[in-house]
């Protein structure tokens, strides 16, 4: 097993575990937003989710932080001094699509 295979296994396990705690469907919806859009700010994600779920800006920021730092499936790029734009990593798209399609 290569290092890349091990990384995919770890990402898959962490993502499945994180999604398992999603009673309301917010986390699944957030992943679907990332699958359908790229270069999203936390404000963009919040606006997408707040129409369907009772979420706060800070809870959205927390979920983005978990996906970025702990699970590692999204990456952020700084645009100026004020905010970042986030996108799903290309190399993780297949595993994320597979997990979401099975949920």
Steps between C-alpha positions, in 0.01 A plus 500: 500500500643836397500815709232643271276198561548537876409869479181420307406241761554749782304773318218257427482382861503852643243629251266206563532552874429873471198442277365231735430771759284695256144463626359807323679453165702824520835329457383302198360819347830679555695224325254512209554876473875440470441231238293740289692826552859609541663802659244560772539735794349414837239767427407324172463167677300658780261658249447165326434315826301761693209477258442135593654454845512697825876563494713787623792654318731372775372142475563507125852635562558218750390234251726651234786491749443132574481414129816696434728423792384175655357309205705677233262482204476873436767760455487874556670776308533848637353776287620827640521559872142432604388153394578168334336310219456127549476215254492123508840350421506342154674187626228443762200553272455133404497375860269784611258432213498129586431562868223752429335273245491216753352716779 
